[in-house]
């Protein structure tokens, strides 16, 4: 192997010398044809310029021949190197196909199947961030300019709406709850947010329902309360294409895995002796100390 390597090195040096001689000949040809006549002027040496031109053309021709030979030799050497490599690749046995079954990690398995049409099961399957994104997309279809943020302190406003027909913005609070009604306490907190922004109306939307007291408070204070059933009716009024687009928003990415409300990353399932054996925690812990979620309550958060 060492002897073969030395042979290859000698051939490479020979090819480089061939190219060097070719470029040298071309250089002298240019000197004899262009540079020398420019300097050889006057009654004494003026006649030397034309006399050097034939030698210049010969030098250019020799240089071109040498570079052509270098190109041919280099192509042949490359072909010699490629063919054995191709032969080795063809002779290499194909990797064996294993039939070993590997179970995916628990935290990467979708928790529920996807529905093909809109219904309560869709709202139950998605996590809180997908619910907010769904509401924002629904308002965008209605012609509103929307603005939201995926995580962090939002001041009690999940979505800002701006209509081209009004200079007054509208705020939306989204509550993704399952099996728990939104009470008057939450409604009063939202009314306080409206007052802080000097707004006389707002929208409170939930995947769940409202208590009778919360619904009455909303009606008396300019809050449009929209529960899960009303939200589904509104989606049902959209065109089939719009409904499909909203379904794609709801089921985007890992729609079933909760999002950390503090840093916006997807949470990971962690083992615990409590909470039915596991809970959802931020993947950035301890850098992010967002709150944990019991796995049994993953779809009733934020």
Secondary structure, 3 states (H helix, E strand, C coil): CHHHHHHHHHHHHHHHHHHHHHHHHHHHHHHHHHHHHHHCCCCCCCCHHHHHHHHHHHHHHHHHHHHHHHHHHHHHHHHHHHHHHHHHHHHCCCCCCCCCCCCCCHHHCCCCCCCCCCCHHHHHHCCHHHHHHHHHHHHHHCCCEEEECCCCCCCCCCEEEECCCCCCCEEEEEECCCCCCECHHHHHHHHHHHHHCCCCCEEEEECCCECHHHHHHHHHCCEEEECHHHHHHHHHCCCHHHHHHHHHHHCCCCCCCCECCCCCCEEEEEECCCHHHEEEEECCCCCCCCCCEEHHHCCCCC
